[in-house]
Amino acid sequence: MILQRYIGISVVKGWLLVMLVLGAIFGLISFTQELDQTEMDYNFVSAAIYTLLTLPNQLVNLAPVIALLGSIVALANLDRYNELTIISCTGFPPSKLIAALALPTALLMATLWGGMEYVTPQLQLAAEQEKTVLRERNHGWIPGGGVWSTDGKRYMHLWRMTEDNEPGNISLFEFGESGELLRALWASTAHVEKNRRWLFQNVKEKVLVGDIFETRFHSELEVANLWSREELPTLTLRSDSMNLSILYRYTEYLSQNGQPTDKYLNTFWQRLLMPLTVGAMVLLAAAISAGISPGRDRSFGINIGIGATLGILFYLGTQIIFSLGQLLQWSIPLVALLPTLVILMCAVLLLRRLRW
């Protein structure tokens, strides 16, 4: 039990070390890029705060590499001072070595799932909103020309979003089967209710009656099947920054309205299965560092080099698999799971050859 705890703590320290190193590197790169965008009230300090708030989401995306390198660093360091050799000579079986890594790995996986749902999207959103206000002084105007949504026959454009997530400056256009415009309306604000119902306020509406558009004015007008209140704040974010639950519900909404879902569905499954990839990476690191074939003769630096190479190969291989999956129209969950299965198979194969 003491040896298992010692190994587990060593691995956690390895993860933290690699996370700090990668965080410093990617944080510096991001901060340098933000300095090129300073404008108006968005200054040096604001760029630093923005970098710190967005860095957790970057680190979450790097979690498989952090797990791999951190585990290799920790176990290779134990092997460097012959601690693993001494541990194995005490009769400590490989199964207990894997068990020693299981608890911290499970905690890391749970932390990743919780962070992707409750922490990093909120930090990313807060950073983006504050940056927009400071750089544009737009008081809620959505950067990049606003946000569009369509279900094939209805197009809606949203210009503004208040701090309370109330949409404003809204345009909506509805088309018929043959592509003719049937209705167009403009609203100053809207109150988002349950079941994706919006209550438009101060509405100017043009409706096709016969061959003529009639203009009507409404103090309030209800429109169904639009964005939900939970989705609104994250629509200005990239899909890899959204909450898992919101990303899933938004994908369902797009599917029900006949819109393309591949982009969001791919991101959802990749992020949902990422903690499983982390677990497979830790298992692979254990196989690499605990002495496969001539393992005891390898230097600490060679182990780190192997880990860095595997991290690069994992990233490139993942991109190739995802691209092939989209090209060949494979099942999206299967494509997202495939890199994890490949890593797991390699880890099991190496562990079977383990000299312990």
C-alpha positions in Angstrom: 0.0 0.0 0.0 2.9 2.4 0.9 4.6 1.6 -2.4 1.4 2.1 -4.4 0.9 5.5 -2.7 4.5 6.5 -3.4 4.2 5.6 -7.1 0.8 7.4 -7.4 2.1 10.6 -5.8 5.1 10.5 -8.1 3.0 10.3 -11.2 0.7 13.1 -10.0 3.9 15.3 -9.5 5.0 14.4 -13.0 1.6 15.5 -14.4 1.8 18.8 -12.6 5.4 19.4 -13.8 4.5 18.8 -17.4 1.3 20.9 -17.1 3.3 23.8 -15.7 5.9 23.5 -18.5 3.3 23.3 -21.3 1.2 25.9 -19.6 4.1 28.3 -19.5 4.9 27.7 -23.2 1.4 27.9 -24.6 0.5 30.7 -22.2 3.5 32.8 -23.4 2.6 32.1 -27.1 -1.0 33.1 -26.4 0.0 36.2 -24.4 2.3 37.3 -27.2 -0.5 37.0 -29.8 -2.9 39.0 -27.6 -0.3 41.8 -27.2 -0.7 42.3 -31.0 -4.4 42.9 -30.5 -4.3 45.5 -27.7 -6.7 48.3 -28.5 -8.6 50.9 -26.5 -9.1 49.6 -23.0 -7.7 46.2 -23.9 -4.1 46.7 -22.6 -1.2 44.7 -21.3 -2.9 43.7 -18.1 -6.2 42.8 -19.9 -4.2 40.6 -22.3 -2.6 38.8 -19.3 -5.9 38.2 -17.6 -7.4 36.9 -20.9 -4.5 34.5 -21.3 -4.9 33.2 -17.8 -8.6 32.6 -18.2 -8.3 30.8 -21.5 -5.3 28.8 -20.6 -7.3 26.1 -18.7 -9.2 25.2 -21.9 -5.9 24.9 -23.8 -4.5 22.6 -21.1 -7.7 20.4 -21.2 -7.1 19.9 -24.9 -3.5 18.9 -24.1 -4.6 16.5 -21.4 -3.6 13.3 -23.3 -0.1 14.6 -24.0 0.2 15.9 -20.4 -0.8 12.5 -19.1 1.6 10.7 -21.3 4.7 12.9 -20.8 3.9 13.4 -17.1 3.7 9.6 -16.4 6.9 9.0 -18.4 8.7 11.7 -16.5 7.6 10.3 -13.2 8.3 6.6 -13.9 11.5 7.3 -15.8 12.7 9.3 -12.9 12.0 6.4 -10.5 13.8 4.1 -13.0 16.7 6.6 -13.2 17.6 6.0 -9.6 16.8 2.3 -9.8 13.7 2.7 -7.5 11.6 0.7 -9.9 14.2 -2.1 -9.9 14.2 -2.2 -6.1 10.4 -2.1 -6.1 10.2 -5.0 -8.5 12.8 -7.0 -6.5 10.5 -6.8 -3.4 8.0 -9.0 -5.3 5.8 -6.1 -6.2 3.8 -7.5 -9.2 3.1 -5.5 -12.4 -0.6 -5.7 -11.6 0.0 -3.6 -8.5 2.0 -1.1 -10.5 -1.1 -0.6 -12.8 -3.3 -0.5 -9.7 -1.1 2.2 -8.2 -1.7 4.3 -11.3 -5.4 3.6 -11.5 -6.6 5.8 -8.7 -4.9 9.0 -9.6 -5.8 8.4 -13.3 -9.4 7.9 -12.4 -9.3 11.2 -10.4 -7.7 12.9 -13.4 -10.4 11.6 -15.7 -13.2 12.8 -13.4 -11.5 16.2 -13.1 -11.4 16.5 -16.9 -15.1 15.7 -17.3 -16.0 18.1 -14.5 -13.7 20.8 -15.9 -15.1 20.5 -19.4 -18.7 20.9 -18.1 -18.4 23.4 -15.2 -15.1 25.3 -15.4 -13.3 25.9 -18.6 -16.3 26.9 -20.8 -17.3 29.5 -18.2 -13.7 30.9 -17.9 -13.4 31.0 -21.7 -16.8 32.8 -22.1 -15.9 35.3 -19.4 -12.6 36.0 -21.1 -14.2 36.5 -24.5 -16.9 38.8 -23.2 -14.5 41.0 -21.3 -12.2 41.2 -24.2 -15.0 42.2 -26.5 -16.2 45.0 -24.2 -12.7 46.4 -23.6 -11.6 46.2 -27.3 -14.8 47.2 -29.0 -16.7 49.2 -26.3 -19.7 47.8 -28.0 -21.9 47.1 -24.9 -23.1 43.7 -26.0 -22.5 43.8 -29.8 -21.3 40.3 -30.9 -18.0 40.5 -32.7 -17.5 39.2 -36.2 -20.8 40.5 -37.5 -23.1 38.6 -35.1 -24.4 35.0 -35.2 -26.5 33.3 -37.9 -28.8 30.3 -37.5 -30.8 28.4 -40.1 -33.1 25.4 -40.3 -33.2 25.4 -44.1 -36.3 27.6 -44.4 -35.8 30.1 -41.6 -32.7 32.3 -41.1 -32.1 34.3 -38.0 -29.3 36.8 -37.3 -28.4 38.0 -33.8 -26.4 41.2 -33.4 -26.3 41.8 -29.7 -26.2 39.9 -26.4 -26.4 41.7 -23.0 -24.6 40.6 -19.9 -27.8 38.9 -18.8 -27.9 36.9 -22.0 -30.8 38.8 -23.4 -30.6 38.9 -27.3 -31.1 42.1 -29.2 -31.2 43.6 -32.7 -32.7 40.4 -34.2 -33.5 39.7 -37.8 -35.5 36.7 -38.9 -36.4 35.6 -42.5 -38.7 32.7 -43.5 -38.8 31.2 -47.0 -41.3 28.9 -48.8 -40.7 25.6 -50.5 -39.7 27.2 -53.8 -37.4 29.7 -52.1 -39.6 32.7 -52.0 -39.5 35.0 -49.0 -42.7 34.6 -46.9 -41.9 36.7 -43.8 -39.3 39.0 -42.4 -39.2 40.6 -39.0 -36.9 42.8 -36.9 -37.0 43.0 -33.2 -35.1 45.2 -30.8 -35.0 42.6 -28.0 -36.3 39.1 -27.1 -37.0 37.3 -23.9 -35.9 33.6 -24.1 -38.5 31.3 -22.5 -38.5 27.5 -21.9 -38.8 25.0 -24.7 -36.9 27.2 -27.1 -39.6 29.8 -27.3 -38.7 33.4 -27.8 -40.9 36.4 -27.0 -39.8 39.1 -29.5 -40.4 42.7 -28.4 -40.9 45.9 -30.4 -41.3 43.9 -33.6 -41.6 45.1 -37.2 -43.0 42.3 -39.4 -43.4 42.0 -43.2 -45.7 39.2 -44.4 -46.3 38.1 -47.9 -50.1 38.3 -48.6 -50.8 37.4 -52.2 -48.0 39.2 -54.1 -47.7 42.1 -51.7 -45.8 42.4 -48.4 -47.9 43.8 -45.6 -46.1 45.6 -42.8 -47.3 44.9 -39.3 -46.1 46.1 -35.9 -46.2 44.1 -32.6 -45.3 45.0 -29.1 -44.7 41.3 -28.5 -44.5 38.3 -30.9 -43.8 34.7 -29.9 -41.5 32.5 -32.2 -40.9 28.8 -31.4 -37.9 26.5 -31.9 -35.0 28.9 -31.6 -31.8 28.8 -29.4 -32.3 27.9 -25.7 -31.1 30.2 -22.9 -28.3 27.8 -22.0 -26.9 27.8 -25.5 -27.0 31.5 -26.1 -23.9 32.5 -24.1 -21.7 29.8 -25.8 -22.8 30.4 -29.4 -20.0 32.9 -29.9 -17.4 30.3 -28.7 -15.7 27.7 -30.7 -17.2 24.3 -30.4 -14.2 22.9 -28.5 -14.9 25.5 -25.8 -18.6 24.7 -25.1 -20.0 22.7 -22.2 -20.5 19.0 -23.0 -24.2 19.1 -22.2 -24.9 22.2 -24.2 -22.8 20.9 -27.1 -24.9 17.7 -27.1 -28.3 19.6 -26.9 -27.2 22.0 -29.6 -26.3 19.1 -31.8 -29.7 17.6 -31.3 -31.3 21.0 -32.1 -29.4 21.2 -35.4 -30.3 17.6 -36.3 -34.0 18.2 -35.6 -33.9 21.2 -37.9 -32.0 19.5 -40.7 -28.8 21.4 -40.3 -25.3 19.9 -40.5 -24.2 18.4 -37.2 -20.8 16.8 -38.1 -18.7 19.6 -36.7 -20.4 19.8 -33.3 -21.0 16.0 -33.0 -17.3 15.3 -33.8 -16.2 17.8 -31.1 -18.7 16.4 -28.6 -17.5 12.8 -28.9 -13.8 13.8 -29.0 -14.1 15.7 -25.8 -16.4 13.2 -24.1 -13.9 10.4 -24.8 -10.8 12.4 -24.1 -10.5 11.2 -20.4 -10.6 7.6 -21.7 -7.7 8.6 -24.0 -5.9 10.0 -20.9 -6.3 6.6 -19.1 -4.9 4.8 -22.2 -1.9 7.2 -22.3 -1.0 6.5 -18.7 -1.1 2.8 -19.3 1.1 3.3 -22.4 3.5 5.4 -20.3 3.7 2.7 -17.7 4.7 0.1 -20.4 7.3 2.4 -21.8 8.9 3.4 -18.5 8.8 0.2 -16.5 11.3 -1.7 -18.6 10.3 -3.1 -21.9 13.0 -5.2 -23.6 16.3 -3.4 -22.9 14.4 -0.8 -20.7 17.0 -0.6 -17.9 19.7 0.4 -20.3 17.7 3.4 -21.6 18.6 6.9 -20.3 16.2 9.3 -18.7 16.5 11.6 -21.7 15.7 8.8 -24.2 12.5 8.0 -22.3 11.5 11.6 -22.4 12.3 11.7 -26.1 10.1 8.7 -26.7 7.3 10.3 -24.9 7.6 13.5 -26.9 7.7 11.6 -30.1 4.6 9.5 -29.2 2.8 12.7 -28.2 3.5 14.2 -31.7 2.5 11.0 -33.4 -0.7 10.8 -31.4 -1.7 14.3 -32.5 -0.9 13.6 -36.2 -2.5 10.2 -36.1 -5.7 11.6 -34.5 -6.0 14.2 -37.2 -5.5 11.6 -39.9 -8.1 9.3 -38.4 -10.7 12.1 -38.0 -10.1 13.3 -41.6 -10.5 9.7 -42.9 -13.6 9.2 -40.8 -15.2 12.3 -42.3 -14.2 11.4 -45.8 -15.4 7.8 -45.6 -18.4 8.7 -43.4 -17.6 6.4 -40.6 -19.5 6.4 -37.4 -18.5 9.5 -35.5 -18.4 7.8 -32.0 -16.2 5.0 -33.5 -13.9 7.5 -35.1 -13.5 9.4 -31.8 -12.9 6.2 -29.9 -10.5 4.7 -32.5 -7.3 6.6 -31.3 -7.9 5.5 -27.7 -8.4 1.8 -28.8 -5.1 1.9 -30.8 -3.2 3.4 -27.8 -4.8 0.8 -25.5 -3.9 -2.1 -27.8 -0.3 -0.8 -28.0 -0.1 -0.5 -24.2 -1.4 -4.0 -23.6 1.0 -5.5 -26.2 4.0 -3.8 -24.6 2.9 -4.8 -21.1 2.7 -8.4 -22.2 6.4 -8.1 -23.0 7.2 -6.3 -19.8 10.4 -7.4 -18.0 9.7 -6.8 -14.4 
